[in-house]
Amino acid sequence: MGTVNTACAAPAVLEPEEALVALRADPEMFAAYNGKPLLAVRIRGPRAVEVGALARWLPCVLVGVAPDLSGLPPGIETAGFDILLTDQPEPPAPWVGPVGRGSDGQPGGTAEALVAIAAMTRAVPAASVAFTQLVRYSARLDVRDAVIAESFVYSTLQAGTEFAAWLAGHRAARARRAASSSATTTSTASASVVASGASPVPTAPAVLVDRDGDELWVELNRPQVRNAVSRDLRDGLVDAFTLAAGDPSVSAVRLRGVGPTFCSGGDLSEFGTLPDPAVGHAVRTSRSIPMALLRCADLATAYVHGTCVGAGVEVPAFARRVVADPRTTFRLPELAMGLIPGAGGTSSIVRRVGRERTAFLSLTGWAVGTAVAAAWGLVDDVRPVSGDTRPPLPEPGGR
């Protein structure tokens, strides 16, 4: 999925007094459309709280920075900052301390996080700000209303220039790979599939549903593409969750993925294939994985493993319980594509880890491991999970 070049200088971190002068002179100077979509402020004294009160409704990303958490002004956590960064290890919510970044897994502190956030807001300012504005209030909505609000924003961005640029680059890259593959393949049929950019023709159902006593196992079954969410997989999940919700004899729903990873996100071969964003919104809210899962979420345990990306993080977060393999990683890459999480993540993840940490995951695009995910509440239990076999069940009384 999309990546953003982070080879840029760290943004200026303003003192609260400097930020107040700028905001009072021209409140709209920090906005997606004028080249200043990011405002980073040092958390120092009560003036920092005033900055949050002035800037929390503006069309920009508002980041607060504190080297450590000693002497914080009262009320700073609720002042309206979109992300709160500190170099203090393992800080309490909603703060984010040093965590793994990207694929190297090395700790990234405040300086590295600011560089990544600045790069994202510079590359895709409209998507970054739209995402931030959405999660500012989605936590206060009913969870289902938040899912619908997410679809409105996602659909708007589908019509934007940032997604169009990403999609053009993605299609050009696919065409180059197809041309290279076609030159070396010996199978005319295989060459046709590659050249078309289509996913491999499925040979088995995209979702397996199996009744085991009073439990319903729902298994993502596209291991050849790491269980990327296609139309078939979406429809299979919606049907499975609808079945579970409508059958009072089902006491537990167990969601897992077959193969090397639970889910790698949306199937990129289907991106940009709907007629228009309005149709996309209609489909997204009528055949909705989150809405269907919410009808039986109290019964659901999700077992995740491998590299969970996009929907692979967002969907299981709706379940009552998430069990993760110790080697699992979690990443939200959608902003780099000019979009926002579109499988309910601005609703499900916000309710598990808070809007500030959700914003951090999306605006950096960094991957975090199971230890961070467990500390934040993104997962509830850490134990071996494999895509080869069903995980052992917990002790009686658990799920």
Secondary structure, 3 states (H helix, E strand, C coil): CCCCCCCCCCCCEECHHHHHHHHHHCHHHCCHHHCCCEEEEECCCCHHHHHHHHHCCCCCEEEEEECCCCCCCCCHHHCCCCEEEECCCCCCCCCECCEECCCCCCEECHHHHHHHHHHHHHHCHHHHHHHHHHHHHHCCCCHHHHHHHHHHHHHHHHCCHHHHHHHHHHHHHHHHHHHHHHHHCCCHHHHHHHHHCCCCCCCCCCEEEEEECCEEEEEECCHHHCCCECHHHHHHHHHHHHHHHHCCCCCEEEEEECCCCCCCCECHHHCCCCCCHHHHHHHHHHCCHHHHHHCCHHHEEEEECCEEECHHHHCHHHCCEEEECCCCEEECCHHHHCCCCCCCHHHHHHHHHCHHHHHHHHHHCCCEEHHHHHHHCCCCEECCCCCCCCCCCCCCCCC
